[in-house]
Amino acid sequence: MSEVESTDDSGRATAVVIGGGLAGVTAALALADAGLRVTLLEGRPRLGGLAFSFQRGELTVDNGQHVFLRCCTAYRWFLDRVDATALAPVQDRLDVPVLDLEAPPGRRLGRIGRTALPVPLHLARSLATYQHLSLAERAKVGRAALALKSLDLTDPALDEQNFGDWLAGHGQSRRAVEALWDLVGVATLNAVAQDSSLGLAAMVFKTGLLSDPGAADIGWARVPLGELHDTLARKALDSAGVRTEMRTRVTSVSPHGNGRWSVQVPGERIEADAVVLAVPQREAHDLLPEGALDAPERLLDIGTAPILNVHVVYDRKVLTAPFFAALGSPVQWVFDRTEASGLREGQYLALSQSAAQDEIDEPVAVLRERYLPELERLLPGARGAGIKDFFVTRERTATFAPTPGVGRLRPGPRTKAPGLYLAGAWTATGWPATMESAVRSGVGAADAALDALGRPRDHLLGLFEEAA
């Protein structure tokens, strides 16, 4: 059995980061940028966690459609750090086409957008013309938005309340919840309003829609996610001097004496001054040494929620917009992935279905019978088009469930064991389980480790203040 010491010949402190998702890669880069000698261990053959790509014939397929907003400052920092900003641009101005199949012909297309006016006037024109709601419903939405803006996100009582009940108490009709609040909330929280913590929902809407006129402008990768989160991330790690080991499962993490840590992998024991556990909550629970958290069982109480992705390849172009959202249909959001996938003929659409508890285990044949007719109803160009391929990808534990009370279960980056830190979108970042939350958690864990080691944190201070 080989052993790697905690310091090299120059006396540099060392760190081990366990997990190669966005949280782990971020933590590793931040620690290496501060001069630590870092080892990153990942059990899979790739980096990127649950935001990755794979090959299907000639197609490069993302496991699911991932988007971010202009207000996602930490994730945008990550893109810049791995030299990927140009590959995932943000809209010049928020514009979401919303198709309602139950509306009369000629009134099926509505839009959610913004102007350059200051908050909250930037949404006034869009709300006033959003034809999927009645005039009275639009007025009540405006009043609810102002009430939401006045909530104190630091109030822990918000976490215990139900967003759906709060909306009902502020005059929101069932239609308003479906056509606006859940349209946005399901995609960002991975839960309907009735199953969501008011604290997390308020954070999403206050930050995304009510903080800055451009905060909700949407960004997404124009290339496969694997190019960003694996290829370019690995290049950045290599340039930073991080030792990256793939297909490497950690079997134990234990104190080694003198404030150092021992990380056991098959055939090797790695010693380090700091360890970051950047893995899912259940895996973190299993690796935590005794006494690291007061109530480690709380990690097992953090529920999970699935996301289903339906992929359809047509023999012709059926959608002219880059994406749209749907009402009056089981279809939620549809994205054109043709160019990103490398498809040369026809069109490839990806349907992102969040909060998919009722569908996640449905057979492909059942999903095909359900969604192909729906796409024909939504897109006249799909009628009569040939289907070159139809498949699904399933992430049964895509995110943590943002249920009321989940906030008190989410631990911060520090544990009671000096030198051991936690990272992951499920930790206490204040955000729901998004790419932004994952990166913020990596920043937080690195900041805590560097603080404890007395190492420079200047490269993180500006980002951490913005992302804290």
Order of alpha helices (4+ residues) and beta strands (2+ residues): beta-beta-alpha-beta-beta-beta-beta-alpha-beta-beta-alpha-alpha-alpha-alpha-alpha-alpha-beta-alpha-beta-beta-beta-beta-beta-alpha-alpha-beta-beta-beta-alpha-beta-alpha-beta-beta-alpha-alpha
